Amino acid sequence: MAETVDTYQGEIRVDWAEFCRKISSARTVVLCGHVRPDGDTIGSCLAMKRALVGLGKRVLAINSDAVPPTLKFLDVHDEIRPIATLTDSERAFIADADVLMSIDVSSWQQLGAEASELFKSAQKESVIVLDHHAVGDEIGETRCVESRADSAGSIVFEALRALGAPITEEIAFPLFVAMATDTGWFRFSATKARTYERAAKLVEAGVKVDVAYRLTNEQESFGRFKLMGAIARNSRRFLNGKGVFLTLSQADFHEAGAIMADAEDLVNLPLCVAGMEVSIIAIEQPNGSVKASFRSRCELDCSQLAREFGGGGHKRAAGASPTGDLATASQALIDKTTEYYNALR
């Protein structure tokens, strides 16, 4: 197991020596991604789990939320365990684990209440953070965080290189999906040149790109298809026509026969409209709270905007949980976004 590695210059600058030391000495490892897990979180966790098992570690992957149906093709054997379904023996495993590792998340809010309790009960020196988000909390002592990286998948790729872990096809496939989904299939402006090289290595390891794309993008539910109509009906333009604000209520979900996971990434749809620079969606949750997602194709910094509402993320994409009901939260989001946007002019 290597303790040092020459990482790609100008992008991921993490000193992997401490990470390798802790993993080398660990027998048991717990992995956890963020709430409402996406392709990057799930793919990265599965790749790390399978790689560590290959290195002789005992590994348990958990999450505050279940893997959504749209991404179940990645986790057909239920390798990621929802915390609510953990057995007594699995909870004992977590309590005694040598290392707890958060992947694609470095904030308590995004880790989720249940996972946060487990991580807070652990010794801080046993916690490792692998993430690419600019804003986070002091979750662990060992922080392998690089905000210039375009995906958690890229961070995990470098971590596996540092460990000297063989990348088999069963590791390469979820890792490829992680990188592809968080870079919009390698088309977002944040995508680094080295990411294409990493993707090529994964293809060499056996990934079939056409299969990965079909399973990721061409398995939509009819409920999600109907939700697209709902957000089109509910859309309203603002920012002098350069932005669009979308809403989805629980009534919209019921009418469409859709589940919450069906709304994943629908915020991106309006960005195909000519001249559109900003897209925001506010989604009413089953308990009446609101989750918001922000997307920008201009100088508007989504991460700064999201922090106004207790969230965070990246300059081009971020998320938050504004207070109030759907109508109240929506107006607050519109007002604050307009304020930020006008300040750029």
FENTA-V499536 format. One line per field, one symbol per residue. psi: psi as a letter, one per 40 degrees, with the letter a starting at -180 (. if undefined). Layout:
psi = ???
This chain:
psi = hieiihihiechghheddddddddeidhhhihaiighaddddddddddddddddeeihhhhiidiihideedddfdefdhhhddeiiddddddddeidhhhhhfhfiddddiddddddddeihdeehhhhieidhaigdidhhghheeieidddddddddddefhhgidedddddddddddeefffeidehiddddddddddddeehhddddddddeffiiddddddddddddeihiaffeeihhiihiddddddefiiddeeheedddeeehhehdhhhhhhhideeihhiihihfaehhddddddefeaabidehiiigiiiadddddddddddddddddee.
